[in-house]
Amino acid sequence: MPGRAESATVQVAGLVQGIVLVTFPAASTIFTSARDYDLSRSQYGAMFGPQVITAVLAALAGAGLLWPGLARRVSEKAIYLSGLAADLGAMLLLILSWLVVAEHGLAYGLLLAATACLGAGFGLAVPSLNTLTAAFHPGSQDRAVLTLNALLGLGTALAPLFVAAFTGLGFWVGLPVAAACLLVALLTISVRLPLHPASSPAAAGAPAPARRAGPGRLPRGLMVFAAFALLYGFCETMNGNWSQLDVTYLGVRSSTAALALTAFWALVTAGRVLVAGLQRWLPSRAAYHVLPFVLAGAFALIAALPRDAPVAAVAAFALAGLGCSALLPLTISFGQEKLPGSQTAVAGGVIAAYQVGYGLAAFGVGPLIGTGIRLPGLFGASAAVAAGLGLLSLAVAHRRPSPATVHPRPGPVRPQAPRAAQVPGGRS
């Protein structure tokens, strides 16, 4: 059945996207090891700069805030395939950098190119995955999109474990090799599928898509949601990109450090599912106000971790994952309900702001460490940022009911590009 094949392909793509997304942070100890890439903390952080730039541009372009005319002419399938192709480029460049790791400058240049591809892949593929999933399940959009995001989260949680497993086998690059093979398979299958709701029986009766904001315009009232997303991006990235280096700094083995990062991403995903499941008893608005303070407490615990305490380290980062869990999707949901005529623009603008926060933590922490500030101290300072999120949540959700869904609403499906008409003589 074509609809089932399309839906299954998109769901698997979500899982693979999650793995690809965390491959670079999961290999942080590889990049900074003197036996491998021998990057300084500043070089490691700066490695994510191109990713932030391309992800922001892709998110804004996908929301129609950049080149709106072009965005309307490109089909959702083309955006999805472009995202997968960019992800594949990131994995291939990462593998190539490993092959020339002895040439430090060349290897680092390839890593920068790889993260640039990764940012483009994230910004293009993830919104399209959400939109296509919703289009293929018009009668159960919420459940389908929640499942997709759970699979994406599962991929983020698995990536550190895969890196640790391949490192134990003496071949850490096995993860990007495996991811590249999966992406090639997905591209081969996806190209042959229509990947359009009109081709799927599930599309019958699908609701009309929300209208977009004016061409190239940011909707009024978006700034408070963008500010929250920026601070959230900083907090999430402190955990996602620097957890393993912090745990190994405290004398814990790299395999346990990978488990701490897995615990963080696993609780991010589980927390989103939990908040969605408990909406009847615990309104998501209440969770939105409480979770930042849970995150602040987790940062304080991480800053106070003693040396050689693996169980405490894993537990602290798991608590941080719970604190992060539903904050970003709920921010988009609150924004979409406050600005119902600009749902796609809200999602794109918030994701772009989140990526800016990601960049601040990803390549801002390295230079601070270079001045002599220790990672535990930076995690302690991040507790104040998380507490600020709690205060800002009052402005974001002030006097507003809980959103109908925890996850953001997908944007409208872009139409397939029209095929050229046939003219007499068999030539188009």
C-alpha positions as CSV (number, residue, x, y, z in Angstrom):
1,M,0.0,0.0,0.0
2,P,1.7,3.2,-1.1
3,G,0.5,5.3,1.9
4,R,2.0,2.8,4.4
5,A,5.3,2.7,2.5
6,E,5.6,6.5,2.5
7,S,4.6,6.8,6.2
8,A,7.1,4.1,7.2
9,T,9.9,5.6,5.2
10,V,9.3,9.0,6.8
11,Q,9.3,7.5,10.3
12,V,12.6,5.7,9.7
13,A,14.0,8.9,8.3
14,G,13.2,10.5,11.6
15,L,15.1,7.9,13.5
16,V,18.1,8.2,11.2
17,Q,18.0,12.1,11.4
18,G,18.2,11.8,15.2
19,I,21.3,9.6,15.0
20,V,23.0,11.9,12.5
21,L,22.2,15.0,14.5
22,V,24.0,13.9,17.6
23,T,26.9,12.1,15.9
24,F,29.3,15.1,16.2
25,P,28.6,15.9,19.9
26,A,28.7,12.2,20.7
27,A,32.2,12.0,19.3
28,S,33.4,15.0,21.3
29,T,36.0,13.0,23.2
30,I,37.3,11.7,19.9
31,F,37.7,15.2,18.5
32,T,39.6,16.5,21.5
33,S,41.7,13.4,22.0
34,A,45.5,13.8,21.3
35,R,45.4,10.4,19.7
36,D,42.8,11.4,17.2
37,Y,41.9,14.9,16.0
38,D,43.7,16.7,18.9
39,L,41.3,19.7,18.7
40,S,41.4,22.3,21.5
41,R,38.2,23.1,23.3
42,S,37.9,26.3,21.3
43,Q,38.4,24.5,18.0
44,Y,35.8,21.9,19.1
45,G,33.3,24.6,19.9
46,A,34.0,26.6,16.7
47,M,33.4,23.4,14.7
48,F,29.7,24.0,15.2
49,G,29.7,27.5,13.8
50,P,28.9,26.5,10.2
51,Q,26.1,24.2,11.5
52,V,24.4,27.1,13.2
53,I,24.6,29.4,10.2
54,T,23.2,26.9,7.7
55,A,20.5,25.6,10.1
56,V,19.3,29.2,10.7
57,L,19.2,29.9,7.0
58,A,17.4,26.6,6.2
59,A,14.9,27.1,8.9
60,L,14.0,30.7,7.8
61,A,13.9,29.6,4.1
62,G,11.7,26.6,4.9
63,A,9.3,28.9,6.7
64,G,9.1,31.2,3.7
65,L,10.9,34.1,5.5
66,L,13.7,34.0,3.0
67,W,13.0,33.8,-0.8
68,P,9.3,33.3,-0.3
69,G,8.7,32.9,-4.0
70,L,11.2,30.1,-4.3
71,A,9.8,28.4,-1.1
72,R,6.3,28.3,-2.7
73,R,7.6,26.6,-5.9
74,V,9.7,23.8,-4.3
75,S,7.8,20.7,-3.3
76,E,7.9,19.1,0.2
77,K,9.4,16.0,-1.3
78,A,12.3,18.1,-2.8
79,I,12.9,19.8,0.6
80,Y,12.9,16.4,2.3
81,L,15.3,14.8,-0.2
82,S,17.6,17.8,0.0
83,G,17.7,17.5,3.7
84,L,18.7,13.8,3.5
85,A,21.3,14.6,0.9
86,A,22.8,17.2,3.1
87,D,22.9,14.7,6.0
88,L,24.7,12.2,3.7
89,G,27.2,14.9,2.7
90,A,27.9,15.5,6.4
91,M,28.6,11.8,7.1
92,L,30.8,11.4,4.0
93,L,32.8,14.5,4.9
94,L,33.2,13.2,8.5
95,I,34.5,9.9,7.2
96,L,36.9,11.7,4.8
97,S,38.2,13.8,7.7
98,W,39.0,10.6,9.6
99,L,41.0,9.3,6.6
100,V,43.2,12.4,6.5
101,V,43.3,13.0,10.3
102,A,47.1,13.2,10.2
103,E,46.8,16.4,8.2
104,H,45.3,18.5,11.0
105,G,44.4,21.6,9.0
106,L,42.7,19.6,6.2
107,A,40.9,17.4,8.6
108,Y,39.5,20.4,10.5
109,G,38.4,22.1,7.3
110,L,36.5,18.9,6.4
111,L,34.8,18.9,9.8
112,L,33.7,22.5,9.3
113,A,32.2,21.6,5.9
114,A,30.6,18.5,7.5
115,T,28.8,20.5,10.2
116,A,27.7,23.0,7.6
117,C,26.0,20.2,5.7
118,L,24.5,18.9,9.0
119,G,22.9,22.2,9.8
120,A,21.3,22.4,6.3
121,G,20.1,18.8,6.7
122,F,18.5,19.5,10.1
123,G,16.9,22.8,8.9
124,L,15.5,21.2,5.7
125,A,14.6,17.6,6.8
126,V,13.0,18.0,10.2
127,P,10.2,20.4,9.3
128,S,9.5,18.3,6.2
129,L,9.4,15.1,8.2
130,N,6.8,16.7,10.5
131,T,4.7,18.1,7.7
132,L,4.7,14.9,5.7
133,T,3.9,12.7,8.7
134,A,0.9,14.9,9.6
135,A,-0.3,14.8,5.9
136,F,-0.2,11.0,5.8
137,H,-2.2,10.7,9.0
138,P,-5.0,13.4,8.9
139,G,-7.2,11.5,11.3
140,S,-4.5,11.1,13.9
141,Q,-2.0,13.9,13.3
142,D,-1.1,14.4,16.9
143,R,-0.3,10.8,17.6
144,A,1.7,10.4,14.3
145,V,3.8,13.5,14.8
146,L,4.4,12.6,18.5
147,T,5.6,9.2,17.3
148,L,7.9,10.7,14.7
149,N,9.5,13.0,17.3
150,A,9.9,10.1,19.7
151,L,11.7,8.2,17.0
152,L,13.9,11.3,16.3
153,G,14.6,11.5,20.0
154,L,15.4,7.8,20.2
155,G,18.0,8.4,17.5
156,T,19.6,11.2,19.5
157,A,19.8,8.9,22.5
158,L,21.3,6.0,20.5
159,A,24.1,8.0,18.8
160,P,26.3,8.2,21.9
161,L,25.9,4.5,22.6
162,F,26.8,3.6,19.0
163,V,29.9,5.8,19.2
164,A,31.0,4.2,22.5
165,A,30.3,0.7,21.0
166,F,32.3,1.4,17.8
167,T,35.1,3.0,19.8
168,G,35.3,-0.2,21.9
169,L,35.8,-2.1,18.7
170,G,38.6,0.3,17.7
171,F,36.5,1.8,14.8
172,W,34.6,4.8,16.1
173,V,34.0,6.0,12.5
174,G,31.7,3.0,12.1
175,L,28.8,5.1,13.2
176,P,29.0,7.7,10.3
177,V,29.7,4.8,7.9
178,A,26.5,3.0,9.1
179,A,24.5,6.3,9.0
180,A,25.7,7.0,5.5
181,C,24.6,3.6,4.4
182,L,21.2,4.2,5.9
183,L,20.9,7.6,4.3
184,V,21.8,6.1,0.8
185,A,19.1,3.5,1.3
186,L,16.5,6.1,2.4
187,L,17.3,8.3,-0.6
188,T,17.0,5.4,-3.0
189,I,13.6,4.4,-1.6
190,S,12.3,8.0,-1.2
191,V,13.1,9.0,-4.7
192,R,10.8,6.3,-6.0
193,L,7.9,7.1,-3.7
194,P,5.4,9.9,-4.5
195,L,5.8,11.3,-1.0
196,H,2.8,13.5,-1.5
197,P,-0.5,13.3,0.5
198,A,-2.5,13.1,-2.8
199,S,-0.9,9.7,-3.4
200,S,-1.8,8.4,0.1
201,P,-5.3,7.1,1.1
202,A,-4.7,8.7,4.5
203,A,-4.8,12.1,2.9
204,A,-8.5,12.0,2.3
205,G,-10.3,14.6,4.3
206,A,-7.1,16.3,5.4
207,P,-7.8,19.7,6.9
208,A,-6.8,22.8,5.0
209,P,-3.4,24.1,5.9
210,A,-2.9,27.2,7.9
211,R,-2.1,30.3,5.9
212,R,1.3,31.8,5.9
213,A,2.5,35.2,7.1
214,G,3.2,37.8,4.5
215,P,6.2,37.1,2.3
216,G,9.4,37.6,4.1
217,R,7.8,39.0,7.2
218,L,8.3,38.0,10.8
219,P,4.9,38.0,12.6
220,R,4.4,40.6,15.3
221,G,4.6,39.1,18.8
222,L,7.2,36.5,17.8
223,M,10.1,38.1,19.7
224,V,9.2,36.8,23.2
225,F,9.0,33.3,21.8
226,A,12.3,33.7,20.0
227,A,14.0,35.0,23.1
228,F,12.8,32.0,25.1
229,A,14.0,29.7,22.3
230,L,17.4,31.3,22.2
231,L,18.0,30.8,26.0
232,Y,16.6,27.3,25.7
233,G,19.0,26.5,22.9
234,F,21.9,27.7,25.1
235,C,20.8,25.4,28.0
236,E,20.2,22.4,25.8
237,T,23.5,22.7,24.0
238,M,25.4,23.1,27.3
239,N,24.2,19.5,28.0
240,G,24.2,18.1,24.5
241,N,27.7,19.3,23.4
242,W,29.7,19.6,26.6
243,S,28.4,16.9,28.9
244,Q,30.9,14.2,27.8
245,L,33.9,16.6,28.2
246,D,32.6,17.7,31.6
247,V,32.2,14.1,32.8
248,T,35.6,12.9,31.6
249,Y,37.1,16.0,33.2
250,L,35.8,14.7,36.5
251,G,37.7,11.4,36.0
252,V,34.9,9.3,34.7
253,R,35.5,6.9,31.8
254,S,34.5,7.9,28.3
255,S,32.0,5.0,28.0
256,T,30.2,6.3,31.1
257,A,30.4,9.9,29.7
258,A,28.6,8.5,26.6
259,L,25.9,7.0,28.9
260,A,25.4,10.4,30.5
261,L,24.8,12.0,27.1
262,T,22.4,9.1,26.2
263,A,20.6,9.6,29.5
264,F,20.2,13.3,28.7
265,W,18.7,12.8,25.2
266,A,16.6,9.8,26.4
267,L,14.9,11.9,29.1
268,V,14.4,14.8,26.6
269,T,12.4,12.4,24.5
270,A,10.6,10.6,27.4
271,G,9.7,13.9,29.0
272,R,8.0,15.1,25.9
273,V,6.0,11.9,25.6
274,L,5.2,12.1,29.4
275,V,4.0,15.7,29.2
276,A,1.8,14.8,26.2
277,G,0.3,11.8,28.0
278,L,-0.3,13.6,31.3
279,Q,-2.0,16.7,29.8
280,R,-5.4,15.7,31.3
281,W,-4.0,15.7,34.8
282,L,-1.0,18.0,34.5
283,P,-1.8,20.9,32.1
284,S,1.2,21.5,29.8
285,R,1.1,25.2,30.8
286,A,2.0,24.1,34.3
287,A,4.8,21.9,33.1
288,Y,6.1,24.8,31.0
289,H,6.5,26.9,34.1
290,V,8.0,24.1,36.2
291,L,10.5,22.5,33.8
292,P,12.9,25.4,33.6
293,F,13.4,25.3,37.4
294,V,14.0,21.5,37.2
295,L,16.7,22.3,34.6
296,A,18.2,25.0,36.9
297,G,18.4,22.4,39.7
298,A,20.0,19.9,37.3
299,F,22.7,22.5,36.3
300,A,23.4,23.2,40.0
301,L,23.8,19.4,40.6
302,I,26.1,19.1,37.6
303,A,28.3,22.0,38.8
304,A,28.6,20.3,42.2
305,L,29.4,16.8,40.9
306,P,32.4,15.2,42.8
307,R,35.2,13.5,41.0
308,D,34.8,9.9,39.9
309,A,31.0,9.7,40.6
310,P,29.6,8.0,37.4
311,V,26.1,7.2,38.8
312,A,25.6,10.8,40.0
313,A,26.8,12.2,36.7
314,V,24.4,10.1,34.7
315,A,21.5,10.9,37.0
316,A,22.3,14.7,36.9
317,F,22.3,14.8,33.1
318,A,19.1,12.6,33.0
319,L,17.5,15.3,35.2
320,A,18.7,18.0,32.9
321,G,17.1,16.1,30.0
322,L,13.8,16.0,31.8
323,G,14.1,19.7,32.5
324,C,14.6,20.4,28.8
325,S,12.1,17.9,27.4
326,A,8.9,19.8,26.4
327,L,10.1,23.4,26.5
328,L,11.0,23.9,22.8
329,P,7.9,22.2,21.3
330,L,5.6,23.9,23.8
331,T,7.2,27.3,22.9
332,I,6.3,26.8,19.3
333,S,2.8,25.5,20.2
334,F,2.1,28.6,22.4
335,G,3.4,30.8,19.6
336,Q,1.3,29.1,16.9
337,E,-1.8,29.4,19.0
338,K,-1.2,33.1,19.8
339,L,-0.4,33.8,16.1
340,P,-2.7,31.3,14.3
341,G,-2.3,33.0,10.9
342,S,1.5,32.5,10.9
343,Q,2.1,29.0,12.1
344,T,4.8,28.1,9.7
345,A,6.6,31.4,10.2
346,V,6.4,31.0,14.0
347,A,8.0,27.5,13.8
348,G,10.7,28.7,11.5
349,G,11.5,31.8,13.6
350,V,11.6,29.9,16.9
351,I,13.9,27.2,15.4
352,A,16.2,29.9,14.0
353,A,16.4,31.5,17.4
354,Y,17.0,28.2,19.0
355,Q,19.9,27.6,16.6
356,V,21.4,31.0,17.6
357,G,21.3,29.9,21.3
358,Y,22.9,26.6,20.2
359,G,25.7,28.5,18.6
360,L,26.3,30.7,21.7
361,A,26.8,27.5,23.8
362,A,28.5,25.5,21.1
363,F,31.3,27.9,20.2
364,G,31.1,30.4,23.0
365,V,32.1,28.0,25.8
366,G,35.5,27.0,24.2
367,P,37.1,30.4,24.5
368,L,35.9,30.8,28.1
369,I,37.6,27.5,28.9
370,G,40.7,28.9,27.3
371,T,40.7,31.7,29.8
372,G,40.9,29.3,32.7
373,I,37.2,28.9,33.5
374,R,36.3,25.3,34.3
375,L,33.4,23.5,32.8
376,P,31.7,22.9,36.2
377,G,31.7,26.6,36.8
378,L,30.0,27.2,33.4
379,F,27.4,24.6,34.2
380,G,26.8,26.5,37.5
381,A,26.4,29.8,35.7
382,S,23.9,28.1,33.3
383,A,21.6,27.5,36.2
384,A,20.9,31.2,36.3
385,V,20.1,31.1,32.5
386,A,17.6,28.2,33.2
387,A,16.1,30.2,36.1
388,G,15.7,33.1,33.7
389,L,13.8,30.7,31.4
390,G,11.4,30.0,34.2
391,L,10.7,33.7,34.6
392,L,10.4,34.2,30.9
393,S,7.9,31.3,30.7
394,L,5.5,33.5,32.6
395,A,5.6,36.1,29.8
396,V,5.3,33.4,27.0
397,A,2.4,31.6,28.6
398,H,0.8,34.5,30.5
399,R,-2.9,34.1,30.8
400,R,-2.9,31.5,28.0
401,P,-4.6,28.1,28.1
402,S,-2.5,25.0,27.6
403,P,-1.9,24.3,23.9
404,A,-4.0,21.6,22.3
405,T,-0.8,19.7,21.5
406,V,2.6,19.5,23.0
407,H,4.3,19.2,19.6
408,P,4.3,22.1,17.1
409,R,1.7,22.1,14.3
410,P,3.4,21.1,10.9
411,G,3.2,23.6,8.1
412,P,1.2,23.2,4.9
413,V,2.4,20.7,2.4
414,R,4.1,22.3,-0.6
415,P,2.6,21.2,-3.9
416,Q,4.5,18.9,-6.2
417,A,6.1,20.7,-9.1
418,P,3.8,20.5,-12.1
419,R,5.0,18.2,-14.8
420,A,5.6,19.6,-18.3
421,A,2.7,19.2,-20.6
422,Q,3.1,16.8,-23.5
423,V,2.8,18.3,-27.0
424,P,2.2,16.6,-30.3
425,G,5.1,14.6,-31.5
426,G,5.9,13.2,-28.1
427,R,8.2,16.1,-27.1
428,S,7.7,18.1,-24.0
